[in-house]
Amino acid sequence: MSSINYYNPEEHSLPRSIDWVTIVLYFVMVVFGAVSIYAATNSEYSLEALFSFEQNSGKQFIWAGLSFVLGLSMLLIDKRIIEGYAYPFYAVMIVILIATAFVGGSTKGSHSWISLGSSIKIQPAEFAKCATALCLAKLFDTYGFALNSLKNYAIAAGIIVLPILCIILEKETGSALVYSSLILVLYREGMPGFVLFAGMCVVIYFILVLKYASMLLLGIPMGIALCFIVAMVFTVVLLFVYCRTSELGRNVLLWYAGTGLAVWGLTALGVNVNGYASFITTIAVSVLYLLWGMLHDEMRAVQGIIAFVILSIAFSMAVNWGFGKMAGYQQMRILVSLGVEDDPKGFGYNVRQSQIAIGSGGLFGKGFMEGTQTKLKYVPEQHTDFIFCTIGEEQGFVGSLGVLLLFGALILRCITIAERQHSTFARVYSYCVACYLLFHLIINIGMVLGITPVIGIPLPLFSYGGSSLWGFTLLLFIMLRLDAD
């Protein structure tokens, strides 16, 4: 005789269902962040000053306390309300983002802040991350929705791109780039790896065009020439991978190699070869051949490869043109980060001082409140975007590694939570949170180390600021609420 299982309220209570590991990680990182802010903005330790409302650390503790209240509130909300208001929340945030671009206060050239009184400013872009994640999750949770048509791709891409455009309108490029990390969510939900590969190529082309813009090859910028060559190589590889037979890939490879040898030979003989004409003609002939090849091989695969090579060339030339249209300070920031320009007293000053601070920390650091670079305020924004350099100087390699391990544990926890979800809504949302955290971590640490451009990306839960802390609190605790059921 089978036993009857009765519902036990204690086994399904909220406290028992919450992922306490994530909450502990969150709490440790927020407290450690506030203490690091105090170290970055004060020269002497005082317990009273640590919690003083006149200090940035004291203000951060206020934001942290309010964040805990916000997080608890999210845990008490019925998840059906969260799902039901996903679209309205997104629509409201888009309206606020557009309004901020016109009525927001100006801070360092951007109009991304709304003032609430004389001393409180809110950045709507931080809360729009949550709205976008909820909207994307709601879309994928729609009955029958899948990334199997151009229409569905366009809808999903539109949800991601719309806030990006609104934030760019506010002249806050760094915050806008964060949303591009959601492409990884689309990949998890069925987007072909080919699209992700194309995204990687975009980064490669961008770096090549700008890093080698000042050199010439066959009379054209070397960056453009290298992009043409890389696009050719990738085209041949894709043909061998995605086509049924090797005939198309082999013939295109022979064509590229033959024209390359011909151009090299003519150049060696002193003939003046037009670079643009040579590359465009070579690629155009290969495209025409592939159009014919669609009749003899997998049409969809060849169509994608043709689109790839055409868009590769168009993008590389667009980057070259667009870079010339950027403001001088934007160009210099990018060139300094790529190592093309060295401006240690100007746009490269922040990064250079940050590198000095981290390097001086050594293995175990100089000790809490003992960082000379920090005390003397050599690094601008060392309590906000460059908070990691304070940790590196005072806590050394060991302390920096500890912070990275905390972030790694939190991101892996988000992925674990995502994978154990039974609903598409909760899974997609949790992956959005993981992608946001990963992007912020990579860009902020890379920015501090001089690997990526300085674009004003805070270190989540560590950098000073209420908007960022509240935004990530909202993201994490909504994820925990969805996981609790």
Disulfide bonds with the S-S distance in Angstrom:
none
